[in-house]
Amino acid sequence: MSLELLREGLIGNDIKSLHSIINPPIAKIRNIGIMAHIDAGKTTTTERILYYSGYTRSLGDVDDGDTVTDFMAQERERGITIQSAAVTFDWKGYRINLIDTPGHVDFTLEVERCLRVLDGAVAVFDASAGVEAQTLTVWRQADKHKIPRICFLNKMDKTGASFNYAVESIREKLKAKPLLLQLPIGEGKTFKGVVDVVSKEKLLWNPNSDDGKDFERKPLLEMSDPELLKEITEARNALIEQVADLDDEFADLVLGEFSENFDLLPAEKLQTAVHRVTLAQTAVPVLCGSALKNKGVQPLLDAITMYLPSPEERNLEFLQWYKGDLCALAFKVLHDKQRGPLVFLRIYSGMIKPQLAIHNINGNCTERISRLLLPFADQHVEIPSLTAGNIALTVGLKHTTTGDTIVSSKSSALAACRRAEREGEKKHRQNNEAERLLLAGVEIPEPVFFCTIEPPSVAKQPDLDHALKCLQREDPSLKVKLDPDSGQTILCGMGELHIEIIHDRIKREYGLETYLGPLQVAYRETILNSVRATDTLDRTLGDRRHLVTVELEAKSLETSSLLPVIEYAASVAADLSQASREAVENGLHSACLQGPLLGSPIQDVAITLHSLVIHPGTSTTMISACVSRCLQKALKKADKQILEPLMNLEVTVTRDYLSPVLADLAQRRGNIQEIQTRQDNRVVIGFVPLAEIMGYSTVLRTLTSGSATFALELSNYQAMNPQDQSTLLSQRSGLS
Ligand SMILES: Nc1nc2c(ncn2[C@@H]2O[C@H](COP(=O)(O)OP(=O)(O)OP(=O)(O)O)[C@@H](O)[C@H]2O)c(=O)[nH]1
């Protein structure tokens, strides 16, 4: 596409200038996410950011359901953010790629996936509530991915908003060191603006402006604001001392040149030091405002460009292995009816262009990018190329799934892998860790819930299969399988809301009314002892005789392993061809998919093949079938155990409602670890089996008149006690 056309296209697409699409220098890129507890104001803050940066012409309002980032229909209706949308815009010469992350616990995979591609994040808090349960979860995830952060205390206009309370909760609950870069002018109804502690200026928003674009920035003067100036000078001195404690370079500067008078220290020197401290994650800058009342968002944008890192400041280890060759991570797939799958890529190194052939490491396939777009919520602008540090949207990649790593060719990946291995040897690191870093993938948790899904008629089954295939590429935490006995399609997901949303999307986006069976917990099975079995398969098909005899032993493993550990007796290993070995392993894996008790997957088992005799001419399918049948026979004979998902539960409840909540949890086989005190609230922390906690949000709402909140996360799979196990088995077999 020519530049002329591009220019025209841009005007048509309502984009400000050509400037916004040219590859910006990497130092000027910020890949940012906004994370928060539900309802803290992420969407409203994002909307304001897009408006002030000039990318939207009017202010969206979550309560009216017309925001840009929550563009999926259900999100509009539910008023929550489910799928993250990447939005690209410019602010004062910086390119900002903003990824709106979801806040609901069922979508933590989405959050993880987004965090993986971010260089920095803004944590939005409701200033009247401080740190809430979900903020803690995402904060921990951001710690895991080492993402530098800044905090925005939103809702300063709300009755009950307290800057000090919110700052204290950041200090206490997040164990972070807040750097107060601003102080509010007024709180609740009297909130008017903020004071910039670094520059000693006050920022006041014009009360008559309806979009908050109009605000004035004035230096604090002795004459007009003596009290405030005194307060801010003290706050600035405290900030300087705090930063000097955390940054040696700054400490040298402060103790040398400016030790007599901190007032002489230029704002830029302090800003540079705050940037370094933010990057080192030894402290977090704190700002405040009210997105809804259009106050404090422009300084937040300035802070994003000033304090959060550019992509080249992240020091991602795997980059050195690519030596400038293409390396990108597919972090989201969307399905567009006209254009087919759209894949969001974070480019770590190298460059991408339309018509480029790329190699997908995880899928081990090569495919071609047909077009390259810049993501602007649900609008997309076509561009000629994009370089490292950017987020791109590609058309044409049909096999790429969320979480896949994209490189220029297979040989480039192999070269990077060799460099990583050499590096790993130097550092005595295990090779699989090098591989993990190289692939930079996102861990996909195992789904804990499942239910059957049926199309409205048998004729619609292919349409349902297609819809599920598309949805799975977008969301790898959704699993789909076929029940081998009933032939029904089974949907496996991360939570009740997750399954509900998928059901909803199939209806809206694919026009299919489907029926869900009751939601069930995904159990696992294991064995407790060691058992041996032998089997022979002798079948003649046409004029070919297939004959296999196998003897194997299955025993329980001490360590946890989803896949069976397979061993061969020396005599078997000696003359086993590669094809036969693969056939054996396929057979064993398929037998482990369906345990003898509930048909759930078998885990934590080791299998030893003691003997395997294969008659010449026997097909590999027959080898697999025989081995699989033999293992099933062994598993049936063993002492069997059901494993159930155990959840970490955290309930925040006022003191008055603590007793009924505890009594209810006791009935749900809950195991309470501790009860903490947070302000007037009690926080109950413990474990509870997933099977006992279905529909808990409704129960908790009724028990506490809607005053409690809870967070739930998979802890591990644990053995059920014999009594619970036999109750479950009789329920399943319809005996009770
Ligand atoms: N008083 C006040 N209300 C606000 C402010 N910002 C957002 N809200 C309101 O808080 C509610 C939630 O805002 P959202 O922007 O949807 O919050 P969110 O964090 O995106 O929510 P999820 O997408 O559900 O995670 C809405 O009713 C907003 O109008 C603010 O600065 N002050």
The ligand as an SDF file (V2000), in Angstrom:
LIG
                    3D

 32 34  0  0  0  0  0  0  0  0999 V2000
  -17.0740    7.8980   41.7700 N   0  0  0  0  0  0  0  0  0  0  0  0
  -16.3190    7.3440   40.8150 C   0  0  0  0  0  0  0  0  0  0  0  0
  -16.7790    6.2590   40.1500 N   0  0  0  0  0  0  0  0  0  0  0  0
  -15.9880    5.7440   39.1780 C   0  0  0  0  0  0  0  0  0  0  0  0
  -14.7030    6.2850   38.8620 C   0  0  0  0  0  0  0  0  0  0  0  0
  -14.1730    5.5430   37.8740 N   0  0  0  0  0  0  0  0  0  0  0  0
  -15.0670    4.5710   37.5790 C   0  0  0  0  0  0  0  0  0  0  0  0
  -16.1650    4.6970   38.3520 N   0  0  0  0  0  0  0  0  0  0  0  0
  -17.3750    3.8660   38.3470 C   0  0  0  0  0  0  0  0  0  0  0  0
  -17.0480    2.5780   38.8350 O   0  0  0  0  0  0  0  0  0  0  0  0
  -17.7660    1.5560   38.1110 C   0  0  0  0  0  0  0  0  0  0  0  0
  -16.7720    0.5820   37.5140 C   0  0  0  0  0  0  0  0  0  0  0  0
  -15.9670    1.2320   36.5530 O   0  0  0  0  0  0  0  0  0  0  0  0
  -15.2160    0.4650   35.3790 P   0  0  0  0  0  0  0  0  0  0  0  0
  -14.4160    1.4740   34.6820 O   0  0  0  0  0  0  0  0  0  0  0  0
  -16.1690   -0.3790   34.6080 O   0  0  0  0  0  0  0  0  0  0  0  0
  -14.3090   -0.5150   36.2180 O   0  0  0  0  0  0  0  0  0  0  0  0
  -13.4400   -1.7510   35.6930 P   0  0  0  0  0  0  0  0  0  0  0  0
  -12.3380   -1.8490   36.6790 O   0  0  0  0  0  0  0  0  0  0  0  0
  -13.1200   -1.6090   34.2650 O   0  0  0  0  0  0  0  0  0  0  0  0
  -14.4210   -2.9530   35.8920 O   0  0  0  0  0  0  0  0  0  0  0  0
  -14.2910   -4.4570   35.2890 P   0  0  0  0  0  0  0  0  0  0  0  0
  -14.2090   -4.3390   33.8170 O   0  0  0  0  0  0  0  0  0  0  0  0
  -15.5810   -5.0540   35.7360 O   0  0  0  0  0  0  0  0  0  0  0  0
  -13.1300   -5.0980   35.9350 O   0  0  0  0  0  0  0  0  0  0  0  0
  -18.5910    2.2780   37.0650 C   0  0  0  0  0  0  0  0  0  0  0  0
  -19.9060    2.4420   37.5720 O   0  0  0  0  0  0  0  0  0  0  0  0
  -17.9030    3.6340   36.9300 C   0  0  0  0  0  0  0  0  0  0  0  0
  -18.7810    4.6740   36.5510 O   0  0  0  0  0  0  0  0  0  0  0  0
  -14.2670    7.4330   39.5760 C   0  0  0  0  0  0  0  0  0  0  0  0
  -13.2030    8.0000   39.3550 O   0  0  0  0  0  0  0  0  0  0  0  0
  -15.1150    7.9100   40.5380 N   0  0  0  0  0  0  0  0  0  0  0  0
  1  2  1  0
  2  3  2  0
  2 32  1  0
  3  4  1  0
  4  5  2  0
  4  8  1  0
  5  6  1  0
  5 30  1  0
  6  7  2  0
  7  8  1  0
  8  9  1  0
  9 10  1  0
  9 28  1  0
 10 11  1  0
 11 12  1  0
 11 26  1  0
 12 13  1  0
 13 14  1  0
 14 15  2  0
 14 16  1  0
 14 17  1  0
 17 18  1  0
 18 19  2  0
 18 20  1  0
 18 21  1  0
 21 22  1  0
 22 23  2  0
 22 24  1  0
 22 25  1  0
 26 27  1  0
 26 28  1  0
 28 29  1  0
 30 31  2  0
 30 32  1  0
M  END
$$$$
